[in-house]
Amino acid sequence: MIKNAKVFEKLGRGTMAKKVAVIVRDRQDEALRMAVGLTLADDEINIFIMDKKLESNEANDLNVETLGDMDAKIYSNNPGNKVEQMSTEEIAKALTAYDVIIPY
């Protein structure tokens, strides 16, 4: 049993955090909920709100606040969203640096 514990201890060390991008399109509430859940894995989570204005409702507002508290970055190509702005081309280029891209 102790031998197995040492193996698991070694596996936990040296693992690098993954860069995860969540693309928000049609299912905004589900995408933000998923992004919040992904922060539990200690990976770098960034959210890209594409084209549409983010709906302001209780769930979305809470999830955006939580993501900010968890140091997730939120970007958008829509100037109506009060987050850091990037053009569609800049977002496309930035996504090449991610290990995982989750579209919603």
N, C-alpha and C positions, 0 to 999 in steps of 0.2 A: 504493500500500500504506500509506504513512504517513497519507494522507487518511482511509482506513478506520479506522486505529488511533485517530485523533482522534475519530471518530464513536463508536466503542465506548467510549472514555474518557469522553465526555460522557454516554453512556447509563448508565454505572455511577454517576455522581454524582447526588445528589439523589433517589435512589429511596428511598421510605419503607418501613420494615419493616412487614410485614403482621401483623395479630393473627390467630393460628391457634388454634382450639380443637379438641382431640381428645377425643371422647366415648368413654369406655371402658365397654362393656357385656358382650357375650358373648365376643368374641375378645380377651381381655385381653392376651395375649402379643403378638399382632400389632399391637394398638393402641399399646402401649408401644414396640415396635420401630419402628413408623412415626414416633412422636413423637420418638424419638431421632434418626432420620434427618432429620426436618424442622428440627432445630436447626442443621444445617449451612448453611441458607439465611439465617441471621442475622435471622430473623423472630422475633416474640414468640410462643412456644409455651406454651400452658397446657393441662393435662390435667384432665378431669372424669370421675372414676370414679363411675358411676351405679349405685345400688341394691345391688349385690353387694359382698361383701368381696373385696378383691384377693387372688388366690392368691399365696402365698409359694412361689416356686420360684427356681432359680438364674437363669433368664433374666429374670423379672420383677424380682427383687431387684437385679440388675445394671442393668437399664434404669431403674428408679426412682432408683438412686444416680447414674447418668449424667445423668439429667434434672435432678437437683438440682445437680450440678456445672455444668450448662449454664444454670443460673438459670431453668429452667422451673418454673412453679408447678403444684402438684397439689392438686386439691380433690376432695371427695367428699360425698355426701349420706348416706353410711352411716357411723355412728359407729364401726364396727368397723375402719375404715381409719384408720391413724395419720397422717393428713394434715389440712390445714386443712378444716374442716367448713363446708358451705353447705347450706341447705335446697334442695329441688327448685325452689321458686319463685325463690330467689335466683340459682340457676344459670341458670334460664330467662331471667331479667332480664339477667344478666351476658352471656349469649351474644349479645344484640342488639348488643353493641359489637365483635363479631369480624368480620373480613373473610371468613374461611373457617372452616367448621365441618365436621370430618371425623368421621362416626359409625362406630364399630366395634362 
